[in-house]
Amino acid sequence: MDPITIGLAKCIVFLLVFVTIANAENPKDKLKPDEAWVCTAWRGSADPSQNSPSVCIKWTKKDCSQRLHKEICKRGN
């Protein structure tokens, strides 16, 4: 193998390890059985004619343990 291919392979391995570590779950971010992540802030296009999708910019945990319909609560409704 030539040095360029080896260097590229090392970069790919480094990126895969970095992404894996960056995506590792933080113990305080784990959800309990009656919790859900819900979007609390949206951002979309200021011009409705652009027809661009809205994007969630802030996620928060929602506790649904005291709700009668827990599955509906977990869906953000």
ABEGO torsion letter per residue (X at the ends): XBAAAAAAAAAAAAAAAAAAAAABBBAAABBBAABBBBBABBBBBABAAAGBBBBBABBBBBBAAABABAAAAAAGX
